[in-house]
Amino acid sequence: MSSPLNDRLSASQNAEADVLLLQRALGRESVTGNEANFAALLIDEMTDIGLDPGRGDFLPGRPNVWGQKTGSGDGPTLMFVGHTDTVHVRGWAEKWAGAAREDPFGAPVIDGKIWGRGACDLKGGICAALAAVRLLNQAGIQLKGSVSFAFIGDEESGEPGTGVSSGAADLVRRVKAGQIATPDFAVYVEPTRLDVYTAQIGFFIAEITIAGKSAYFGTPEKGVDALKATHQVLSAIWRHEEDLAAGPKHDLVGASNILVTDINGGGYIAVPGECRLSLIRKLRPGEDLEDTARAFEDAVNCSDLQDGITVNITYPAGRDHSLGGSPVEIDSDYPDAVALGACVQEAFGRRGEIGGAPYWSENPFLVDQIGCPAVYCAPGDISVAHTFEECISVEEYLAAIRAFALFMVRYCGTID
């Protein structure tokens, strides 16, 4: 059932301006490393709605942007967080050559959806949060508490030398230093189709080098076959994966698992002297990265490998932890998470269910490092992120604006 507040917000919403905001955002290419291009637009937009934005580089030429709508009374601080970078667009124009979607930054509206790189991951969420403040201004609603925003770079991990959450680490430093107010609750705007995710997986990526000794094919006895050893290592990994799949399951994100993602090796008419493989290990909330890495190494090293074989394991994708990204959760019945879901349901007529993120993003920095309860919630479908099909429903995006505005009012309170 719609409330008078929701009716008031619906009547005040300027859908055309909201769509144009997202189209302008998509028009600013911000592939990881080029966050400044989008940050400049965000500063303009935040200034226009009275947020008094700040900006600071987390790496030279790569800024974070933040701002706050300060409340007029004694109330809590709600923060919206999102990453400004997107994945690359290599192959996009070729995929859509001659079609309206050809320009990945053109942001056309086709069949009720806005197309372009970053539409769902996650400029739709960023724009929905900013447009919600504008909607409150248009509706003449003054908050008691404060709403803050932190838009950070370096979340995506597709470009060489980038994608290690340097922006999130910088945000934590600034909060601890008092430069940015510590929020009481945070919404990270990764796409959830407007459900509310109170839990997320963790991960580590392992790169394994299996080294033996190459030898001419006619004298194989002089070599040590790394490819045969790799077969043994893979068998051990898959046995370990079977144990994980049969083990404990999390109510929202399921069981832990391992996925081997790449293998390369061999020799030219010779005994293979070296093989390399990569894999990713999913962690359930409650699992510890160091413990899981140790158990993984024990499983690999128990293989009965031939003398002369060496196995080296590295972990190249450190995030909030040197080994990878930590899993995290808050209570699935956490009152503010449930309240946000109720606002989505009221504004959209559906969604707002409590769930778990099948991806890793940066809430561990908020929950574990500054003690702020945080959820994921935003328009958009994660299944089309990073693909040539990336788009976002206009209806869902506009509903997200109303839902976020409702939640800002109910979380922060009003002075009237």
GUZAZA-532360 format. One line per 2 residues: for each residue x, y, z of C-alpha. Coordinates in steps of 0.1 Angstrom, whole numbers, plus 2048, in hexadecimal, padded with zeros to 3 digits. Example, Ala and Ser with C-alpha at 12.3 -4.5 7.8 and 13.67 -1.06 7.14 Angstrom:
BEGIN
87B 7D3 84E  889 7F5 847
//
This chain:
BEGIN
800 800 800  80D 822 7F7
812 83C 812  80C 862 80F
831 866 80F  836 84F 7F2
81A 860 7E0  82A 882 7E6
84C 875 7D9  83C 866 7BA
82A 887 7B2  84B 89A 7B6
861 883 7A1  86E 891 780
874 871 76D  882 882 74E
89D 893 763  8A5 873 775
8AA 860 755  8C0 87D 747
8D5 87B 766  8DD 856 760
8E3 85D 73B  8FC 878 744
90E 860 75C  910 845 742
91E 85E 729  93D 863 73F
954 845 738  964 83A 758
975 819 752  98B 811 770
9A7 82A 771  992 846 762
97B 84D 77F  982 872 77E
96D 876 75F  94E 86B 771
958 87B 792  957 89D 782
933 898 778  92A 88C 79B
938 8AB 7AB  923 8C1 795
903 8AC 79C  90A 8AB 7C1
90F 8D0 7C2  8EE 8D6 7B1
8DB 8C3 7CB  8ED 8D4 7E9
905 8B8 7F3  925 8CE 7F7
93B 8B3 7E7  95F 8AB 7EF
979 89A 7DA  99A 889 7E1
9B1 873 7CD  9B6 84F 7D9
9D1 84C 7BF  9E0 868 7AA
9C5 875 792  9AB 85C 79F
992 86D 7B6  978 862 7CF
95A 879 7D3  945 87E 7F2
92A 895 7FF  90F 899 818
8EC 8A7 81C  8EE 8B2 840
8CF 8AD 854  8BD 8C9 866
8BA 8B7 887  8C9 89C 89D
8C7 87C 887  8DC 85F 87A
8F2 860 85B  8E9 84A 83E
904 844 823  900 839 7FF
920 82B 7F0  928 821 7CC
946 81C 7B6  94C 834 799
960 81D 782  953 804 769
961 7E7 756  96F 7EC 733
95A 7EE 713  971 7DA 6FC
95B 7C8 6E2  93B 7DC 6EA
93A 7F1 6CA  942 7D3 6B5
926 7BF 6C6  90C 7DB 6BF
91A 7E9 69E  8FF 7FC 68C
8E6 7FA 6A8  8DB 815 6C1
8EF 804 6DC  910 807 6C8
91E 823 6DE  924 814 701
921 838 70F  903 843 6FB
8E9 838 714  8CB 833 6FD
8A9 82A 70B  89D 80A 6F9
87E 7F7 703  87D 807 725
8A2 801 72D  8C0 818 72E
8DE 808 71D  903 80E 723
922 805 736  91B 80B 75B
8F5 80C 758  8F0 7F2 773
914 7EF 780  90F 807 790
907 82A 783  8E2 822 785
8E6 81F 7AB  8FB 83E 7AF
8E3 853 79B  8C4 844 7AD
8D4 84F 7CE  8DC 872 7C3
8BA 876 7B2  8A9 86C 7D2
8B8 88A 7E3  8AC 8A0 7C7
889 890 7CB  889 899 7F0
892 8BD 7E6  876 8BE 7CD
85D 8B1 7E6  868 8CA 800
872 8B0 819  88D 8BA 832
8A0 89E 844  8A9 89D 869
8C6 885 864  8E1 887 849
8E6 875 828  90A 871 81C
919 864 7FC  93A 854 7F4
942 84C 7D0  963 839 7CD
979 82B 7B2  98D 80B 7AB
973 7F1 7B3  972 7DF 791
98F 7C8 78A  993 7C6 764
9B0 7DE 75C  9D5 7D7 763
9E2 7E5 783  9C0 7F0 790
9A1 7E3 7A1  9AE 7DC 7C5
994 7F3 7D7  9AC 80F 7DC
98F 827 7DC  97D 814 7F8
99D 813 80D  9A0 839 809
97C 83E 814  983 82A 834
9A2 83F 83B  98E 85F 837
972 853 84D  98B 848 868
99C 86A 866  97B 87C 86A
97B 88C 848  95B 879 83F
941 873 859  93D 84F 865
91B 843 858  902 830 86E
8F6 81B 851  901 817 82D
8F2 80C 80C  90B 802 7F2
8FA 805 7D0  905 7E5 7BF
8E9 7D8 7A9  8D0 7C1 7BC
8B0 7C6 7A7  8A5 7DA 7C5
8A8 7BD 7DE  8BC 7C4 7FD
8DB 7AF 802  8E7 7AB 826
902 792 81E  91C 78D 803
936 773 7F9  95B 777 7FE
976 76A 7E6  99A 764 7DF
9AB 75F 7BD  9C8 746 7BC
9E1 743 7A1  9F4 723 7A1
A14 71B 78F  A1E 6F6 78B
A42 6F3 780  A54 6D4 775
A70 6CF 75B  A6D 6D0 735
A7D 6B6 71F  A7C 6AB 6FB
A5F 694 6F3  A76 678 6E9
A87 677 70B  A6A 67E 723
A7C 66D 73F  A93 68B 741
A76 6A2 749  A5C 6A7 765
A39 6AB 757  A28 6CA 764
A08 6C2 751  A04 6A0 762
A0A 6B1 784  9F0 6CB 77B
9D7 6B0 776  9DE 6A4 799
9DB 6C7 7A7  9BA 6CD 795
9AC 6AC 7A2  9B5 6B7 7C6
9A5 6D9 7C1  985 6C9 7B4
984 6B1 7D1  987 6CF 7E8
96B 6E0 7D5  954 6C2 7D9
95A 6C3 7FF  951 6E8 7FF
931 6E2 7EB  926 6C7 803
92F 6DC 821  91C 6F8 834
906 710 820  8FD 734 828
8D8 73C 827  8DD 759 80E
8FC 751 7FA  8FD 72B 7FA
91C 715 7FD  941 71D 7F7
951 711 7D7  96F 713 7C1
96F 71A 79B  98E 714 786
98D 730 76C  9AD 72D 757
9C8 714 74F  9E7 718 739
A05 703 733  A17 6EA 71D
A36 6E5 709  A3F 6E6 6E3
A45 6C1 6DB  A53 6BE 6FE
A4A 6B4 721  A36 6D1 730
A4D 6E3 748  A33 6FB 757
A0E 700 75A  9FA 71C 769
9D6 71D 775  9BF 736 786
9A1 731 79C  989 744 7B2
97D 738 7D4  95B 744 7E1
958 749 807  938 749 81B
933 764 836  945 757 855
962 748 842  985 756 848
99B 75E 82A  9BB 751 83A
9AB 731 847  99B 72A 825
9BC 731 812  9CF 71A 82A
9B5 6FE 825  9B7 702 7FF
9DD 700 800  9DC 6E1 815
9C4 6D1 7FC  9DB 6D9 7DF
9FB 6CF 7F0  9EE 6AD 7FB
9F0 6A2 7D6  A09 686 7D1
A1F 699 7B9  A3E 68C 7A7
A60 696 7B4  A6C 6B5 7A1
A4A 6C6 7A1  A45 6E7 7B3
A24 6F9 7BA  A23 71E 7C0
A02 730 7CB  9FD 755 7CA
9DE 76B 7D3  9DE 789 7BB
9BC 798 7C3  9BE 7A7 7E6
9A2 7BF 7EF  999 7C6 814
9B1 7A9 81C  9D2 7A0 80C
9C5 77F 800  9A4 78B 7F0
982 799 7FB  972 790 81C
94E 783 81E  937 798 834
914 799 841  8FD 7AB 859
8DF 79B 868  8C5 793 84E
8AA 7A3 864  8BE 7C2 86B
8A3 7DC 870  8B1 7F6 858
8B5 7DC 83C  892 7D1 841
886 7F5 840  898 7FB 820
887 7DC 811  865 7EA 81C
86C 80B 80A  875 7F9 7EA
855 7E4 7EC  840 804 7F2
851 817 7D6  853 7FB 7BC
837 7E3 7C7  850 7C6 7C7
873 7BC 7D0  883 7C8 7F0
88A 7A4 7FB  8A8 79C 812
8C3 789 7FF  8E8 782 7FB
900 790 7E1  90F 776 7C9
92B 78E 7C3  946 7A0 7D7
946 7C5 7DC  953 7DD 7F6
93B 7DB 814  956 7C9 829
968 7EB 82A  949 7FA 839
93E 7DE 850  960 7D1 85C
976 7F0 85B  95F 80C 866
944 7F8 878  928 804 862
90B 7EC 85A  907 7EB 834
8F2 7DB 81A  8F1 7D9 7F4
8D2 7E7 7E3  8CE 7F8 7C1
8BC 7F4 7A0  8CB 7DE 785
8D2 7B9 77F  8F6 7AD 786
8F2 792 76C  8F6 7AC 750
913 7BF 761  934 7BD 74E
922 7B0 72E  918 7BF 70D
8F4 7BD 71A  8F8 7D6 736
8D9 7EB 73B  8C0 7F5 756
89B 7F7 757  88E 81B 758
870 810 76D  887 800 787
89F 81D 787  883 836 78D
875 820 7A9  897 81E 7B9
898 844 7BC  877 845 7CE
881 827 7E4  8A2 838 7EE
88F 859 7F5  876 846 80B
892 835 81E  8A5 856 823
886 865 833  87E 847 849
8A2 841 853  8AC 866 859
88A 873 864  87C 896 85B
879 8B7 86D  856 8BD 863
//
